[in-house]
Amino acid sequence: MTGTTLLKRAVLTVALLWAPLFLSVPASANFQTYVQGLWPLAEKRGVPRAVFKSAFDGMTPDPDVLGLARKQPEFKSTPAQYLAKRVSALRVEKGRAKAKEWGEVLAHIEATYGVDRFVVLSVWGNETNFGGYLGGHNVLRAMATLAYSGYRADYFKKELLIALDILAQGHTVPENMIGSWAGAMGHTQFMPSSFKAYAVDVTGDGRRDIWTTIPDALASTANYLKVHGWRAGETWGYEVVLPKNLNPTQAKAMGAVSIAQWQNLGVTRANGQPFPRPTDTARLVMPGGTTGPALLTLPNFRVIKRYNNSDNYALAVGYLSDRMRGGNPWVTPFPIDQLLSEEERLEIQKLLKSRGFPISKLDGQLGTETRSAIFAFQKETDTAADGLPTPDVLERLRAAKK
């Protein structure tokens, strides 16, 4: 075998291995042939022809989803920045308003499913900003494009067929199926298979409508958490203080052990209150390292992770729920250098300067001059004045500019 032949085979092998990462926009004609070819499968599932036609007629591929599928995730934000954005002062304020607006519904859901109403509310806030942004893609088109293009084809084909079942059962119409590029949809972002398994009709109108009926969306989220093991009457975790003689690395390596064992090591709650149940098992999470807050997370924390398997996500849901309930910020804050990027620090200075505050140098270094301006801005806007450069200050400066 010649060297040239070996090289060609090597190039072909690499191309085949990496093919899913280099998806191209499918031709519209071939794409329509593919989706129309799904009809026998849909018909076998009992989907009426009219429903199938309304879902796919004239549909073209969505080139945006292919770009998003190719793009590898970039984790530029620190956990502190992630949590600061998810649990901002403005989101807490909005969430408290939503808690009042939907108070009766949330109380009914909590009584029915045993899931903390503020956790349900927090999932809504974290997924779509309380319905402020449900997503920018027609999920039928997105999943059809991904399936046709060979990106996790079997998975997205299965989800697409379940979405047709949802339409056939009359829960919604194609134009309401708006969501993420990967098919998550509705106020609390269910994939079609999750909808099939966990969505509920709490209003009694015969439809499980997570798109336009907020009570159904919130009840469906509570049902999801209940089925995955939510423990009624228990919280998700506690902020704690570690004794100086406890090695944080070794403590994290202990995994989930009883609260009593943590207490024997000298761990206490940051707010000074006792732990209610020493027999609970808890795992130590330190999202800011040794200089940030320390949390003991309980079984309900792991249930939240069934919604999104990320410690940061579960911390955001838990922390936002506590803040909306009226709880205080964590006793131990994240260090400022973890909370704000250099670009964000510079943006604070620019926004302060644009409001007439005396910022002599735009350098991202938040010294005495900048902190004095922040203090004055906080007093001017009737917010707690401490002069600290935080994501909340940046968010309020941005809002004041609009």
C-alpha positions as a Markdown table, in Angstrom:
| # | Residue | x | y | z |
|---|---|---|---|---|
| 1 | Met | 0.0 | 0.0 | 0.0 |
| 2 | Thr | 1.5 | 3.3 | -1.0 |
| 3 | Gly | 2.1 | 6.3 | 1.2 |
| 4 | Thr | -0.4 | 8.4 | -0.8 |
| 5 | Thr | -3.1 | 5.7 | -0.3 |
| 6 | Leu | -2.4 | 5.6 | 3.4 |
| 7 | Leu | -2.7 | 9.4 | 3.6 |
| 8 | Lys | -6.0 | 9.4 | 1.7 |
| 9 | Arg | -7.4 | 6.8 | 4.1 |
| 10 | Ala | -6.3 | 8.7 | 7.1 |
| 11 | Val | -7.9 | 11.9 | 5.8 |
| 12 | Leu | -11.2 | 10.1 | 5.0 |
| 13 | Thr | -11.2 | 8.5 | 8.5 |
| 14 | Val | -10.7 | 11.9 | 10.2 |
| 15 | Ala | -13.4 | 13.4 | 8.0 |
| 16 | Leu | -15.9 | 10.7 | 9.0 |
| 17 | Leu | -15.1 | 11.0 | 12.7 |
| 18 | Trp | -15.6 | 14.7 | 12.7 |
| 19 | Ala | -18.5 | 14.8 | 10.2 |
| 20 | Pro | -21.2 | 15.7 | 12.9 |
| 21 | Leu | -19.1 | 18.9 | 13.7 |
| 22 | Phe | -19.2 | 20.1 | 10.2 |
| 23 | Leu | -22.9 | 20.0 | 9.3 |
| 24 | Ser | -24.0 | 21.9 | 6.3 |
| 25 | Val | -27.3 | 23.5 | 5.6 |
| 26 | Pro | -29.4 | 20.9 | 3.8 |
| 27 | Ala | -31.1 | 21.6 | 0.5 |
| 28 | Ser | -34.7 | 22.6 | 1.0 |
| 29 | Ala | -36.0 | 20.1 | -1.6 |
| 30 | Asn | -34.2 | 17.2 | 0.1 |
| 31 | Phe | -35.2 | 18.4 | 3.5 |
| 32 | Gln | -38.9 | 18.4 | 2.5 |
| 33 | Thr | -38.4 | 14.9 | 1.1 |
| 34 | Tyr | -37.1 | 13.9 | 4.5 |
| 35 | Val | -39.9 | 15.4 | 6.6 |
| 36 | Gln | -42.6 | 14.2 | 4.3 |
| 37 | Gly | -41.0 | 10.7 | 4.6 |
| 38 | Leu | -41.9 | 10.8 | 8.3 |
| 39 | Trp | -45.6 | 10.6 | 7.5 |
| 40 | Pro | -45.9 | 6.7 | 7.7 |
| 41 | Leu | -44.4 | 6.8 | 11.2 |
| 42 | Ala | -46.6 | 9.7 | 12.2 |
| 43 | Glu | -49.7 | 8.0 | 10.7 |
| 44 | Lys | -48.9 | 4.8 | 12.6 |
| 45 | Arg | -48.9 | 6.8 | 15.9 |
| 46 | Gly | -52.4 | 8.1 | 15.1 |
| 47 | Val | -51.3 | 11.6 | 14.0 |
| 48 | Pro | -54.0 | 13.0 | 11.6 |
| 49 | Arg | -52.9 | 14.0 | 8.1 |
| 50 | Ala | -54.1 | 17.6 | 8.7 |
| 51 | Val | -51.9 | 17.9 | 11.8 |
| 52 | Phe | -48.9 | 16.6 | 10.0 |
| 53 | Lys | -49.5 | 18.9 | 7.1 |
| 54 | Ser | -49.9 | 22.0 | 9.4 |
| 55 | Ala | -46.6 | 21.1 | 11.0 |
| 56 | Phe | -44.4 | 20.6 | 8.0 |
| 57 | Asp | -45.9 | 22.0 | 4.8 |
| 58 | Gly | -43.5 | 24.6 | 3.3 |
| 59 | Met | -41.0 | 24.1 | 6.1 |
| 60 | Thr | -37.4 | 24.9 | 5.2 |
| 61 | Pro | -34.3 | 23.9 | 7.2 |
| 62 | Asp | -33.1 | 26.2 | 10.0 |
| 63 | Pro | -29.5 | 27.1 | 9.3 |
| 64 | Asp | -29.0 | 28.7 | 12.7 |
| 65 | Val | -29.5 | 25.5 | 14.7 |
| 66 | Leu | -26.7 | 23.8 | 12.8 |
| 67 | Gly | -24.3 | 26.6 | 13.8 |
| 68 | Leu | -25.4 | 26.2 | 17.4 |
| 69 | Ala | -25.0 | 22.5 | 17.2 |
| 70 | Arg | -21.5 | 22.8 | 15.8 |
| 71 | Lys | -20.5 | 25.4 | 18.4 |
| 72 | Gln | -18.7 | 23.9 | 21.3 |
| 73 | Pro | -19.8 | 25.5 | 24.6 |
| 74 | Glu | -17.5 | 28.2 | 26.0 |
| 75 | Phe | -17.4 | 28.7 | 29.7 |
| 76 | Lys | -16.2 | 32.3 | 30.0 |
| 77 | Ser | -18.2 | 33.2 | 33.1 |
| 78 | Thr | -17.0 | 32.3 | 36.5 |
| 79 | Pro | -19.5 | 30.6 | 38.8 |
| 80 | Ala | -19.8 | 33.9 | 40.6 |
| 81 | Gln | -20.7 | 35.7 | 37.4 |
| 82 | Tyr | -23.2 | 33.0 | 36.5 |
| 83 | Leu | -24.9 | 33.2 | 39.8 |
| 84 | Ala | -24.8 | 37.0 | 40.0 |
| 85 | Lys | -26.7 | 37.2 | 36.6 |
| 86 | Arg | -29.2 | 34.5 | 37.6 |
| 87 | Val | -29.9 | 35.9 | 41.0 |
| 88 | Ser | -29.6 | 39.6 | 40.3 |
| 89 | Ala | -31.5 | 42.2 | 42.5 |
| 90 | Leu | -33.8 | 43.0 | 39.5 |
| 91 | Arg | -34.7 | 39.3 | 39.0 |
| 92 | Val | -35.4 | 38.9 | 42.7 |
| 93 | Glu | -37.7 | 42.0 | 42.6 |
| 94 | Lys | -39.4 | 40.6 | 39.5 |
| 95 | Gly | -39.8 | 37.2 | 41.1 |
| 96 | Arg | -41.3 | 38.6 | 44.2 |
| 97 | Ala | -43.9 | 40.5 | 42.1 |
| 98 | Lys | -44.6 | 37.2 | 40.2 |
| 99 | Ala | -45.0 | 35.4 | 43.6 |
| 100 | Lys | -47.8 | 37.9 | 44.5 |
| 101 | Glu | -49.4 | 37.8 | 41.0 |
| 102 | Trp | -49.6 | 34.0 | 40.9 |
| 103 | Gly | -49.8 | 33.4 | 44.7 |
| 104 | Glu | -53.1 | 31.4 | 44.7 |
| 105 | Val | -51.9 | 29.2 | 41.8 |
| 106 | Leu | -48.5 | 28.6 | 43.5 |
| 107 | Ala | -50.2 | 27.8 | 46.8 |
| 108 | His | -52.4 | 25.2 | 45.1 |
| 109 | Ile | -49.4 | 23.7 | 43.3 |
| 110 | Glu | -47.4 | 23.5 | 46.5 |
| 111 | Ala | -50.3 | 21.8 | 48.3 |
| 112 | Thr | -50.9 | 19.4 | 45.4 |
| 113 | Tyr | -47.4 | 18.3 | 44.6 |
| 114 | Gly | -45.5 | 19.0 | 47.8 |
| 115 | Val | -42.9 | 21.1 | 46.0 |
| 116 | Asp | -41.8 | 24.5 | 47.4 |
| 117 | Arg | -43.6 | 27.2 | 45.5 |
| 118 | Phe | -40.5 | 29.4 | 45.4 |
| 119 | Val | -38.4 | 26.6 | 43.9 |
| 120 | Val | -41.1 | 26.2 | 41.1 |
| 121 | Leu | -41.1 | 30.0 | 40.6 |
| 122 | Ser | -37.3 | 30.0 | 40.5 |
| 123 | Val | -37.1 | 27.4 | 37.8 |
| 124 | Trp | -39.5 | 29.6 | 35.8 |
| 125 | Gly | -37.2 | 32.6 | 36.4 |
| 126 | Asn | -34.0 | 30.7 | 35.5 |
| 127 | Glu | -35.5 | 29.1 | 32.4 |
| 128 | Thr | -37.3 | 32.0 | 30.7 |
| 129 | Asn | -37.0 | 35.0 | 33.0 |
| 130 | Phe | -40.6 | 34.4 | 34.1 |
| 131 | Gly | -41.8 | 34.0 | 30.5 |
| 132 | Gly | -39.9 | 37.0 | 29.3 |
| 133 | Tyr | -38.1 | 35.0 | 26.6 |
| 134 | Leu | -39.4 | 31.6 | 25.6 |
| 135 | Gly | -36.8 | 31.0 | 22.9 |
| 136 | Gly | -36.2 | 32.0 | 19.3 |
| 137 | His | -36.7 | 28.9 | 17.3 |
| 138 | Asn | -39.7 | 26.9 | 15.9 |
| 139 | Val | -38.8 | 23.7 | 17.7 |
| 140 | Leu | -40.5 | 21.5 | 15.0 |
| 141 | Arg | -38.3 | 23.1 | 12.4 |
| 142 | Ala | -35.2 | 23.0 | 14.6 |
| 143 | Met | -35.5 | 19.3 | 15.5 |
| 144 | Ala | -36.4 | 18.3 | 11.9 |
| 145 | Thr | -33.2 | 20.1 | 10.7 |
| 146 | Leu | -31.0 | 18.4 | 13.3 |
| 147 | Ala | -32.5 | 15.0 | 12.6 |
| 148 | Tyr | -32.1 | 15.4 | 8.8 |
| 149 | Ser | -28.6 | 16.7 | 9.1 |
| 150 | Gly | -27.4 | 13.7 | 11.1 |
| 151 | Tyr | -26.9 | 15.5 | 14.4 |
| 152 | Arg | -28.1 | 13.0 | 17.1 |
| 153 | Ala | -30.5 | 11.9 | 14.4 |
| 154 | Asp | -32.3 | 9.1 | 16.2 |
| 155 | Tyr | -32.8 | 11.3 | 19.3 |
| 156 | Phe | -34.2 | 14.3 | 17.5 |
| 157 | Lys | -36.4 | 12.2 | 15.3 |
| 158 | Lys | -37.9 | 10.6 | 18.3 |
| 159 | Glu | -38.5 | 14.0 | 20.0 |
| 160 | Leu | -40.0 | 15.3 | 16.7 |
| 161 | Leu | -42.5 | 12.4 | 16.5 |
| 162 | Ile | -43.5 | 13.0 | 20.1 |
| 163 | Ala | -44.0 | 16.7 | 19.3 |
| 164 | Leu | -46.4 | 15.6 | 16.6 |
| 165 | Asp | -48.3 | 13.5 | 19.2 |
| 166 | Ile | -48.6 | 16.6 | 21.3 |
| 167 | Leu | -50.1 | 18.5 | 18.4 |
| 168 | Ala | -52.4 | 15.6 | 17.5 |
| 169 | Gln | -53.7 | 15.5 | 21.1 |
| 170 | Gly | -54.7 | 19.2 | 20.9 |
| 171 | His | -52.4 | 20.6 | 23.6 |
| 172 | Thr | -51.2 | 23.4 | 21.4 |
| 173 | Val | -50.7 | 24.5 | 17.7 |
| 174 | Pro | -47.5 | 24.5 | 15.7 |
| 175 | Glu | -47.0 | 28.3 | 15.9 |
| 176 | Asn | -46.8 | 28.1 | 19.7 |
| 177 | Met | -44.0 | 25.6 | 19.6 |
| 178 | Ile | -41.3 | 28.1 | 20.2 |
| 179 | Gly | -38.2 | 27.4 | 22.2 |
| 180 | Ser | -34.5 | 26.6 | 22.1 |
| 181 | Trp | -32.5 | 25.4 | 19.2 |
| 182 | Ala | -32.5 | 21.9 | 20.7 |
| 183 | Gly | -36.2 | 21.6 | 21.2 |
| 184 | Ala | -36.9 | 22.7 | 24.8 |
| 185 | Met | -40.1 | 24.7 | 24.8 |
| 186 | Gly | -42.7 | 26.5 | 26.9 |
| 187 | His | -42.4 | 28.7 | 30.0 |
| 188 | Thr | -40.3 | 26.1 | 31.8 |
| 189 | Gln | -38.5 | 24.6 | 28.8 |
| 190 | Phe | -39.7 | 20.9 | 28.4 |
| 191 | Met | -38.4 | 18.6 | 25.7 |
| 192 | Pro | -41.3 | 16.8 | 24.0 |
| 193 | Ser | -40.4 | 13.5 | 25.9 |
| 194 | Ser | -40.4 | 15.4 | 29.2 |
| 195 | Phe | -43.8 | 16.9 | 28.3 |
| 196 | Lys | -45.2 | 13.5 | 27.6 |
| 197 | Ala | -44.0 | 12.1 | 30.9 |
| 198 | Tyr | -44.5 | 15.0 | 33.3 |
| 199 | Ala | -46.7 | 17.8 | 31.9 |
| 200 | Val | -50.1 | 18.2 | 33.7 |
| 201 | Asp | -53.4 | 20.0 | 33.1 |
| 202 | Val | -54.0 | 21.9 | 36.3 |
| 203 | Thr | -56.7 | 24.2 | 34.9 |
| 204 | Gly | -59.0 | 21.3 | 33.8 |
| 205 | Asp | -59.5 | 22.5 | 30.2 |
| 206 | Gly | -58.2 | 19.2 | 28.8 |
| 207 | Arg | -54.9 | 20.6 | 27.5 |
| 208 | Arg | -51.5 | 20.5 | 29.1 |
| 209 | Asp | -50.5 | 23.9 | 27.9 |
| 210 | Ile | -47.0 | 24.8 | 29.0 |
| 211 | Trp | -46.8 | 27.5 | 26.2 |
| 212 | Thr | -49.6 | 30.0 | 27.0 |
| 213 | Thr | -51.1 | 28.7 | 30.3 |
| 214 | Ile | -48.8 | 29.6 | 33.1 |
| 215 | Pro | -50.5 | 27.5 | 35.8 |
| 216 | Asp | -50.0 | 24.4 | 33.6 |
| 217 | Ala | -46.4 | 25.2 | 33.1 |
| 218 | Leu | -45.7 | 25.7 | 36.8 |
| 219 | Ala | -47.7 | 22.7 | 37.8 |
| 220 | Ser | -45.8 | 20.6 | 35.2 |
| 221 | Thr | -42.5 | 21.7 | 36.7 |
| 222 | Ala | -43.7 | 20.8 | 40.2 |
| 223 | Asn | -44.8 | 17.4 | 39.0 |
| 224 | Tyr | -41.4 | 16.9 | 37.3 |
| 225 | Leu | -39.6 | 17.6 | 40.6 |
| 226 | Lys | -42.0 | 15.5 | 42.6 |
| 227 | Val | -41.6 | 12.5 | 40.4 |
| 228 | His | -37.8 | 12.8 | 40.6 |
| 229 | Gly | -37.8 | 12.7 | 44.4 |
| 230 | Trp | -38.5 | 16.1 | 45.8 |
| 231 | Arg | -38.7 | 15.9 | 49.6 |
| 232 | Ala | -41.7 | 18.0 | 50.8 |
| 233 | Gly | -41.0 | 20.4 | 53.6 |
| 234 | Glu | -37.3 | 20.3 | 53.2 |
| 235 | Thr | -35.0 | 22.9 | 51.7 |
| 236 | Trp | -32.2 | 22.5 | 49.1 |
| 237 | Gly | -29.2 | 23.6 | 51.2 |
| 238 | Tyr | -27.6 | 25.9 | 53.7 |
| 239 | Glu | -24.8 | 28.4 | 53.6 |
| 240 | Val | -22.3 | 27.3 | 56.2 |
| 241 | Val | -19.1 | 28.4 | 57.9 |
| 242 | Leu | -16.2 | 26.0 | 57.9 |
| 243 | Pro | -13.8 | 25.8 | 60.8 |
| 244 | Lys | -10.3 | 27.0 | 60.2 |
| 245 | Asn | -8.8 | 23.6 | 60.9 |
| 246 | Leu | -11.0 | 21.9 | 58.2 |
| 247 | Asn | -9.3 | 21.3 | 54.9 |
| 248 | Pro | -11.9 | 22.3 | 52.2 |
| 249 | Thr | -10.5 | 19.9 | 49.6 |
| 250 | Gln | -10.7 | 17.0 | 52.0 |
| 251 | Ala | -14.2 | 18.1 | 53.1 |
| 252 | Lys | -15.5 | 18.2 | 49.5 |
| 253 | Ala | -14.0 | 14.8 | 48.9 |
| 254 | Met | -16.1 | 13.3 | 51.7 |
| 255 | Gly | -19.2 | 13.5 | 49.4 |
| 256 | Ala | -22.7 | 13.3 | 50.9 |
| 257 | Val | -22.6 | 12.5 | 54.7 |
| 258 | Ser | -25.0 | 13.4 | 57.5 |
| 259 | Ile | -25.4 | 16.9 | 58.9 |
| 260 | Ala | -24.4 | 15.4 | 62.2 |
| 261 | Gln | -21.0 | 14.4 | 60.8 |
| 262 | Trp | -20.5 | 17.9 | 59.4 |
| 263 | Gln | -21.4 | 19.4 | 62.8 |
| 264 | Asn | -18.9 | 17.1 | 64.5 |
| 265 | Leu | -16.3 | 18.6 | 62.2 |
| 266 | Gly | -17.2 | 22.1 | 63.4 |
| 267 | Val | -19.4 | 23.2 | 60.5 |
| 268 | Thr | -22.1 | 25.7 | 61.4 |
| 269 | Arg | -24.8 | 27.6 | 59.6 |
| 270 | Ala | -23.7 | 31.0 | 58.4 |
| 271 | Asn | -26.9 | 32.7 | 59.8 |
| 272 | Gly | -26.3 | 31.2 | 63.2 |
| 273 | Gln | -29.5 | 29.1 | 63.2 |
| 274 | Pro | -29.4 | 25.4 | 64.0 |
| 275 | Phe | -29.7 | 22.7 | 61.4 |
| 276 | Pro | -33.3 | 21.3 | 61.6 |
| 277 | Arg | -32.5 | 17.6 | 60.8 |
| 278 | Pro | -29.1 | 16.2 | 61.8 |
| 279 | Thr | -29.8 | 13.0 | 59.9 |
| 280 | Asp | -30.1 | 14.7 | 56.5 |
| 281 | Thr | -27.2 | 13.9 | 54.1 |
| 282 | Ala | -25.4 | 16.9 | 52.6 |
| 283 | Arg | -22.5 | 17.5 | 50.2 |
| 284 | Leu | -20.2 | 20.5 | 50.4 |
| 285 | Val | -20.2 | 22.9 | 47.4 |
| 286 | Met | -17.8 | 25.9 | 47.2 |
| 287 | Pro | -18.6 | 27.7 | 43.9 |
| 288 | Gly | -16.1 | 30.5 | 44.6 |
| 289 | Gly | -13.3 | 28.4 | 46.0 |
| 290 | Thr | -12.0 | 28.9 | 49.5 |
| 291 | Thr | -12.7 | 32.7 | 49.4 |
| 292 | Gly | -16.4 | 32.5 | 48.5 |
| 293 | Pro | -19.5 | 31.1 | 50.1 |
| 294 | Ala | -19.6 | 27.5 | 51.3 |
| 295 | Leu | -22.9 | 25.5 | 50.9 |
| 296 | Leu | -24.1 | 22.2 | 52.3 |
| 297 | Thr | -26.4 | 20.9 | 49.6 |
| 298 | Leu | -29.2 | 18.4 | 50.5 |
| 299 | Pro | -31.2 | 15.8 | 48.6 |
| 300 | Asn | -33.5 | 18.4 | 47.0 |
| 301 | Phe | -30.5 | 20.0 | 45.4 |
| 302 | Arg | -29.8 | 16.8 | 43.6 |
| 303 | Val | -33.5 | 16.8 | 42.5 |
| 304 | Ile | -33.0 | 20.2 | 41.0 |
| 305 | Lys | -30.0 | 18.9 | 39.1 |
| 306 | Arg | -32.3 | 16.4 | 37.3 |
| 307 | Tyr | -33.8 | 19.5 | 35.6 |
| 308 | Asn | -30.3 | 20.7 | 34.5 |
| 309 | Asn | -27.3 | 18.6 | 35.6 |
| 310 | Ser | -25.2 | 21.5 | 36.8 |
| 311 | Asp | -24.2 | 22.6 | 40.3 |
| 312 | Asn | -24.3 | 26.3 | 39.2 |
| 313 | Tyr | -27.8 | 25.9 | 37.8 |
| 314 | Ala | -29.1 | 24.2 | 40.9 |
| 315 | Leu | -27.4 | 26.8 | 43.1 |
| 316 | Ala | -29.1 | 29.5 | 41.1 |
| 317 | Val | -32.5 | 27.9 | 41.4 |
| 318 | Gly | -32.0 | 27.4 | 45.2 |
| 319 | Tyr | -30.5 | 30.8 | 45.9 |
| 320 | Leu | -33.1 | 32.7 | 43.8 |
| 321 | Ser | -35.9 | 30.8 | 45.6 |
| 322 | Asp | -34.6 | 31.8 | 49.0 |
| 323 | Arg | -34.1 | 35.4 | 48.0 |
| 324 | Met | -37.7 | 35.7 | 46.5 |
| 325 | Arg | -39.0 | 34.2 | 49.7 |
| 326 | Gly | -37.5 | 37.2 | 51.6 |
| 327 | Gly | -34.1 | 35.6 | 52.6 |
| 328 | Asn | -31.0 | 37.7 | 52.8 |
| 329 | Pro | -28.0 | 37.4 | 50.4 |
| 330 | Trp | -25.4 | 34.9 | 51.4 |
| 331 | Val | -23.3 | 36.0 | 54.4 |
| 332 | Thr | -20.0 | 35.4 | 52.6 |
| 333 | Pro | -20.0 | 37.2 | 49.2 |
| 334 | Phe | -18.0 | 36.2 | 46.2 |
| 335 | Pro | -14.8 | 38.2 | 45.8 |
| 336 | Ile | -15.2 | 41.2 | 43.5 |
| 337 | Asp | -12.6 | 39.9 | 41.1 |
| 338 | Gln | -14.8 | 36.8 | 40.5 |
| 339 | Leu | -18.0 | 38.7 | 40.1 |
| 340 | Leu | -17.0 | 41.2 | 37.3 |
| 341 | Ser | -14.9 | 40.7 | 34.2 |
| 342 | Glu | -12.5 | 43.4 | 33.1 |
| 343 | Glu | -14.9 | 44.5 | 30.4 |
| 344 | Glu | -17.8 | 44.8 | 33.0 |
| 345 | Arg | -15.6 | 46.9 | 35.3 |
| 346 | Leu | -14.8 | 49.2 | 32.5 |
| 347 | Glu | -18.5 | 49.4 | 31.5 |
| 348 | Ile | -19.4 | 50.5 | 35.0 |
| 349 | Gln | -16.9 | 53.4 | 34.7 |
| 350 | Lys | -18.2 | 54.4 | 31.3 |
| 351 | Leu | -21.9 | 54.3 | 32.5 |
| 352 | Leu | -21.0 | 56.3 | 35.6 |
| 353 | Lys | -19.1 | 58.9 | 33.5 |
| 354 | Ser | -22.1 | 59.1 | 31.0 |
| 355 | Arg | -24.3 | 60.1 | 34.0 |
| 356 | Gly | -21.9 | 62.9 | 34.9 |
| 357 | Phe | -20.0 | 61.3 | 37.7 |
| 358 | Pro | -16.4 | 62.4 | 37.9 |
| 359 | Ile | -14.5 | 59.4 | 36.5 |
| 360 | Ser | -11.1 | 60.8 | 35.4 |
| 361 | Lys | -9.7 | 57.6 | 34.0 |
| 362 | Leu | -11.4 | 54.7 | 32.2 |
| 363 | Asp | -9.2 | 51.8 | 33.1 |
| 364 | Gly | -11.3 | 49.1 | 34.7 |
| 365 | Gln | -9.6 | 49.7 | 38.0 |
| 366 | Leu | -12.3 | 50.4 | 40.5 |
| 367 | Gly | -10.6 | 52.5 | 43.1 |
| 368 | Thr | -11.7 | 55.2 | 45.5 |
| 369 | Glu | -13.0 | 57.6 | 42.7 |
| 370 | Thr | -15.2 | 54.9 | 41.1 |
| 371 | Arg | -16.5 | 53.6 | 44.4 |
| 372 | Ser | -17.4 | 57.1 | 45.5 |
| 373 | Ala | -19.4 | 57.5 | 42.2 |
| 374 | Ile | -21.1 | 54.2 | 42.8 |
| 375 | Phe | -22.1 | 55.3 | 46.3 |
| 376 | Ala | -23.5 | 58.5 | 44.9 |
| 377 | Phe | -25.4 | 56.6 | 42.1 |
| 378 | Gln | -26.9 | 54.2 | 44.7 |
| 379 | Lys | -28.1 | 57.2 | 46.8 |
| 380 | Glu | -29.5 | 58.8 | 43.7 |
| 381 | Thr | -31.5 | 55.7 | 42.8 |
| 382 | Asp | -32.6 | 55.0 | 46.3 |
| 383 | Thr | -30.8 | 51.6 | 46.6 |
| 384 | Ala | -28.7 | 50.3 | 49.4 |
| 385 | Ala | -25.6 | 52.4 | 49.3 |
| 386 | Asp | -22.3 | 50.7 | 50.0 |
| 387 | Gly | -20.1 | 51.8 | 47.1 |
| 388 | Leu | -19.3 | 48.3 | 46.1 |
| 389 | Pro | -18.9 | 47.5 | 42.4 |
| 390 | Thr | -21.2 | 44.5 | 41.9 |
| 391 | Pro | -23.2 | 43.0 | 39.0 |
| 392 | Asp | -26.3 | 44.6 | 40.6 |
| 393 | Val | -24.8 | 48.0 | 40.2 |
| 394 | Leu | -23.9 | 47.3 | 36.6 |
| 395 | Glu | -27.4 | 46.0 | 35.9 |
| 396 | Arg | -29.1 | 49.1 | 37.4 |
| 397 | Leu | -26.7 | 51.4 | 35.5 |
| 398 | Arg | -27.7 | 49.6 | 32.3 |
| 399 | Ala | -31.4 | 49.9 | 33.2 |
| 400 | Ala | -31.1 | 53.6 | 34.0 |
| 401 | Lys | -29.5 | 54.2 | 30.6 |
| 402 | Lys | -32.5 | 52.9 | 28.7 |
